[in-house]
Amino acid sequence: MSINRTGPLFSQVEAQVLEALDAAVLVLEMGRRVRYFNAAAENLLRISTGQGVGQKLARLCQTPESAENLDQILDDAERIGSSVTRYALTLHVFDGTRVLVDMIASVDSLLGWVIEFRPVESSLQHAEEEAQEKIFNAAQEMIRGLAHEVKNPLGGLRGAAQLLEQELDSGELREYTQIIIHEVDRLRRLVDRLQGPNTRPQPCPVNIHQVLEHVRRLQLADLPTDIAVRFDYDLSIPDLYADPEQLVQVFLNLLRNAQQAMMGHGEILVRTRVERFVTLQQQIHRLGLRVDIIDDGPGIAPDLFPRIFLPLVSSRADGMGMGLAIVQNMVRGHGGTVQCRSEPGQTVFSVRLPLPQQRSAS
């Protein structure tokens, strides 16, 4: 196959359209080296344009050994001179992540090979975000009603216990009133925690890696010796506008959650990446931050999985079920989303937050 086109592949308008697509689009030249890919392909393949252009396709993504490989699919497209489609194709992308895609490959005499990958999970992800928003709103409404019904009677109960304590002569009996007061205060604190942070986020420029390094230092003392924590940072990520104290709480909760799921041994990976043209809470952002907390523990039980972000839901007998509810509350307060996928051997919590439009130079 010969490629006759010289100069820019696309006009400015064509490039803008391609950059805004949800589908990952790649153009390959002779030798099947990548000549172009759009923002969605950066997100899908987990590699920047600067790193990916000029690489052979096989270095950026591959199918499992037992499946039809990408070169065979491109050979089919070239042989028949038309587009070929493969559905539910598993890809191992640049950082080792597995993604499920539908693939369309075609040959153009001017461009070369044109490949379109559509993540199968993207439509599921949008549906999951909508379902999570409904669950979150329903939970918040329930909590507001609970707080109203519980906190007022608790105040009266505490006041009555204090008055009763003043009338008692016996120190032993006053111990019982102290128990009542202590338990009332504990229940009030629980209701306050259910309602989430008392203040709105106080945003300022924040370096996400400084936050994560602070979390690492806080968690290091509690980490069992047979659990390893690895960090894979994209150091070109610009500062975001966020409340650093709330971000520390978010990632401390997620790291502790991963640690508690590990049964005393295994590995946790904390990974940061930039995504382009991401939709967060139904708003499109040109740049977004994604932080993945990945553990190789046993996974989340299927019957528990749909409820993990609800308050008072926990898989541990001694757990209060507040950690993930607090995480979701704080992340949503920053205009972001938190999602989870889990299977035996890999559980991934992904926090996505908006970034300023102008990305700093690396």
C-alpha positions in Angstrom: 0.0 0.0 0.0 1.3 3.4 -0.9 0.4 6.6 0.9 0.4 9.7 -1.4 -0.7 12.4 1.0 2.0 14.9 2.2 1.7 17.8 4.7 -0.8 17.9 7.6 -3.2 14.9 7.7 -6.2 17.0 8.5 -7.5 20.5 8.2 -7.9 22.5 11.4 -11.7 22.0 11.4 -11.2 18.2 10.8 -8.7 18.0 13.6 -11.1 19.8 16.0 -13.9 17.4 15.2 -11.6 14.4 15.7 -10.3 15.7 19.0 -13.9 16.1 20.4 -14.9 12.5 19.5 -15.6 9.9 22.2 -14.2 7.2 19.9 -10.4 6.6 19.8 -9.2 7.3 16.3 -5.7 6.3 15.0 -4.0 6.7 11.7 -1.1 4.4 10.8 1.5 4.9 8.0 3.8 2.4 6.3 5.3 -0.1 8.8 2.1 0.4 10.8 3.6 3.1 12.8 1.2 5.6 14.4 1.0 8.9 12.5 -1.9 10.4 14.4 -4.3 9.7 17.3 -6.9 11.8 19.0 -7.6 12.7 22.6 -9.8 9.8 23.1 -7.0 7.5 21.9 -4.7 9.0 24.5 -7.2 8.2 27.2 -7.9 4.7 25.9 -4.2 3.7 25.3 -2.9 5.4 28.5 -0.2 7.2 26.6 0.4 10.8 25.4 0.6 11.9 21.8 4.2 12.8 22.2 5.1 9.3 23.4 2.8 7.4 21.0 3.3 9.0 17.6 6.0 7.2 15.6 5.6 4.0 17.6 4.4 0.7 16.1 0.8 -0.1 16.9 1.9 -3.3 18.6 3.9 -1.3 21.2 0.8 0.6 22.2 -1.8 -2.1 22.4 -2.1 -5.9 21.8 -4.7 -8.5 21.9 -4.3 -11.6 24.1 -2.2 -14.4 22.6 -5.2 -16.7 22.2 -7.1 -14.1 20.2 -6.8 -12.7 16.7 -4.0 -10.1 16.7 -4.3 -6.6 15.4 -1.9 -7.2 12.4 -4.2 -10.0 11.2 -7.2 -7.6 11.4 -5.4 -4.9 9.4 -4.3 -7.6 6.9 -8.0 -8.4 6.4 -8.9 -4.8 5.8 -6.1 -4.4 3.2 -7.0 -7.6 1.5 -10.7 -6.9 1.0 -10.2 -3.2 0.5 -12.9 -2.3 2.9 -13.5 -1.8 6.6 -13.6 -4.7 9.0 -15.2 -4.8 12.4 -14.5 -6.8 15.5 -16.8 -6.7 18.5 -15.9 -7.1 22.2 -12.1 -7.2 21.5 -9.9 -7.3 24.6 -6.9 -5.0 24.4 -3.8 -4.8 26.6 -2.9 -1.1 26.4 0.4 0.7 27.1 0.3 0.6 30.9 -0.9 -3.0 31.0 -4.5 -2.2 31.6 -7.2 -4.4 29.9 -10.0 -2.6 28.0 -12.9 -4.1 26.0 -13.5 -2.4 22.7 -15.3 -2.6 19.4 -12.9 -2.0 16.6 -13.3 -0.8 13.0 -10.3 -0.9 10.7 -10.1 0.4 7.1 -7.5 1.4 4.5 -7.4 4.8 2.8 -5.1 5.4 -0.1 -4.3 8.9 1.2 -4.3 8.4 5.0 -3.2 4.8 5.4 -4.8 2.5 7.9 -7.6 4.2 9.9 -8.6 2.5 13.2 -11.5 3.3 15.4 -11.8 1.9 18.9 -15.0 2.3 20.9 -14.8 1.2 24.5 -17.6 -1.1 25.3 -17.6 0.1 28.9 -18.1 3.8 28.0 -21.8 3.5 27.7 -21.9 1.3 30.8 -19.8 4.0 32.6 -22.3 6.7 31.7 -25.2 4.5 32.9 -23.2 3.8 36.1 -22.7 7.6 36.7 -26.4 8.3 36.3 -27.3 5.4 38.7 -24.7 6.6 41.2 -26.1 10.1 41.1 -29.6 8.8 41.8 -28.3 6.7 44.7 -26.3 9.6 46.0 -29.2 12.0 45.9 -31.5 9.4 47.5 -29.0 8.8 50.3 -28.5 12.5 50.9 -32.3 12.9 51.2 -32.5 10.0 53.6 -29.6 11.4 55.7 -31.3 14.8 56.0 -34.5 13.2 57.2 -32.5 11.0 59.6 -30.6 14.0 61.0 -33.8 15.9 61.6 -35.5 13.0 63.3 -32.5 11.9 65.5 -30.6 15.1 66.5 -33.6 16.9 68.1 -34.6 14.1 70.4 -30.9 13.5 71.2 -30.6 17.1 72.4 -33.5 16.6 74.7 -32.2 13.3 76.0 -28.8 14.8 76.8 -30.3 17.7 78.6 -32.6 15.4 80.7 -29.6 13.3 81.6 -27.6 16.4 82.8 -30.6 17.6 84.9 -31.0 14.1 86.4 -27.3 14.0 87.2 -27.5 17.2 89.2 -30.3 15.6 91.4 -28.4 12.4 92.1 -26.3 12.0 95.3 -24.8 8.6 94.4 -21.6 8.6 92.4 -22.5 5.1 91.1 -25.8 6.4 89.7 -24.1 9.4 88.1 -21.9 7.0 86.2 -25.1 5.8 84.4 -26.0 9.4 83.4 -22.5 9.9 82.1 -23.0 6.7 80.0 -26.2 8.2 78.6 -24.5 11.6 77.8 -21.5 9.8 76.2 -23.7 7.7 73.9 -25.8 10.6 72.9 -22.7 12.5 71.9 -21.4 9.5 70.0 -24.7 9.3 68.0 -24.6 13.0 67.3 -21.1 12.6 65.9 -22.3 9.7 63.7 -25.1 11.7 62.3 -22.7 14.6 61.6 -20.4 12.2 59.8 -23.3 10.9 57.7 -24.1 14.4 56.6 -20.5 14.9 55.3 -18.1 17.7 55.8 -19.5 20.7 57.7 -17.9 23.2 55.4 -17.7 23.6 51.6 -14.4 22.8 50.0 -11.9 25.6 50.3 -10.1 25.4 46.9 -6.6 26.6 46.2 -3.9 25.4 43.8 -2.9 21.9 44.8 -0.3 19.5 43.5 -1.9 16.1 43.5 1.4 14.3 44.0 2.1 16.3 47.1 -1.3 15.2 48.5 -0.6 11.5 47.7 2.9 11.7 49.2 1.4 13.1 52.4 -1.1 10.3 52.4 1.7 7.8 51.9 3.5 9.1 55.0 0.3 9.0 57.1 -0.5 5.4 56.0 3.1 4.0 56.2 3.0 3.4 59.9 -0.2 1.3 59.7 0.9 -0.7 56.6 1.6 -4.4 57.2 5.1 -5.5 56.1 3.7 -8.0 53.5 1.7 -5.2 51.6 3.7 -3.2 49.0 2.5 0.1 47.7 3.7 1.3 44.3 3.2 4.8 42.9 3.0 5.5 39.1 2.9 9.3 38.7 2.4 11.4 35.6 4.6 14.3 36.7 3.3 16.6 33.9 -0.1 16.9 35.6 -0.8 20.6 36.4 -2.1 21.8 39.7 -5.8 21.6 40.3 -8.1 23.8 42.4 -9.2 21.8 45.3 -9.3 21.6 49.1 -6.1 19.8 50.1 -7.4 18.6 53.5 -10.5 17.0 51.8 -8.3 15.4 49.1 -6.1 13.9 51.8 -9.2 12.4 53.5 -10.4 11.0 50.2 -7.2 9.2 49.3 -6.5 8.1 52.9 -9.9 6.5 53.0 -9.3 4.7 49.7 -5.9 3.5 50.6 -7.1 2.2 53.9 -10.0 0.5 52.2 -7.6 -1.2 49.8 -5.3 -2.2 52.7 -8.1 -3.7 54.7 -9.2 -5.8 51.6 -5.7 -7.3 51.1 -5.9 -9.8 54.0 -2.4 -8.9 55.1 -0.4 -9.4 51.9 -0.4 -8.2 48.3 0.2 -5.0 46.3 -1.5 -1.7 46.0 -0.8 0.6 43.0 -1.6 4.4 43.1 -1.6 5.8 39.5 -2.2 9.3 38.2 -3.1 10.2 34.6 -4.5 13.1 32.6 -7.6 12.5 30.5 -8.9 14.8 27.8 -12.5 15.7 27.0 -14.0 14.0 30.1 -17.6 14.3 31.2 -17.9 14.8 35.0 -21.3 15.3 36.5 -22.8 15.9 33.1 -20.2 18.7 32.3 -17.5 18.3 29.7 -14.0 19.3 30.7 -11.1 19.6 28.3 -8.7 18.2 30.9 -9.4 15.9 33.8 -7.3 14.2 36.4 -7.7 10.4 37.1 -6.3 8.8 40.2 -6.5 5.0 40.4 -6.2 3.0 43.6 -5.7 -0.6 42.5 -5.3 -3.6 44.8 -4.9 -7.3 44.0 -7.1 -8.5 46.8 -10.0 -10.9 46.6 -12.4 -8.3 45.1 -15.8 -7.0 46.3 -18.6 -9.5 46.8 -21.2 -9.2 44.0 -24.1 -8.8 46.4 -22.3 -5.9 48.2 -20.9 -4.1 45.1 -24.0 -2.1 44.1 -24.3 -0.6 47.6 -20.6 0.2 48.4 -21.1 4.0 48.3 -24.1 4.0 50.6 -23.6 5.0 54.2 -23.5 2.3 56.9 -22.7 -0.4 54.3 -19.6 -2.4 55.1 -18.2 -5.9 54.5 -16.4 -5.9 57.8 -18.1 -6.8 61.1 -16.3 -3.9 62.9 -16.8 -1.4 60.0 -19.1 1.6 60.2 -19.5 1.8 56.4 -18.7 5.5 56.3 -15.4 5.6 54.4 -16.6 5.3 50.8 -19.7 7.5 51.5 -17.4 10.2 52.7 -15.2 9.8 49.7 -18.1 10.1 47.3 -19.5 13.2 49.1 -16.1 15.0 49.0 -15.3 14.1 45.4 -18.7 15.2 44.2 -18.3 18.5 46.1 -15.2 19.1 43.9 -17.2 18.5 40.7 -15.7 15.0 40.2 -16.7 11.4 40.2 -15.5 8.2 41.9 -16.1 4.8 40.3 -15.2 1.2 41.1 -14.7 -1.9 39.1 -13.9 -5.2 40.9 -13.1 -8.8 40.1 -11.1 -11.4 42.1 -7.5 -10.3 41.9 -8.1 -6.7 40.9 -10.2 -3.9 42.4 -9.9 -0.4 41.0 -11.3 2.8 42.5 -10.9 5.7 40.1 -11.3 9.3 41.2 -11.8 11.8 38.4 -11.5 15.6 39.0 -11.5 18.6 36.6 -8.2 20.3 35.7 -7.6 23.8 34.5 -7.8 24.1 30.7 -4.2 25.2 30.3 -1.9 22.3 30.9 1.6 23.3 32.2 4.6 22.2 30.2 6.4 19.1 31.5 
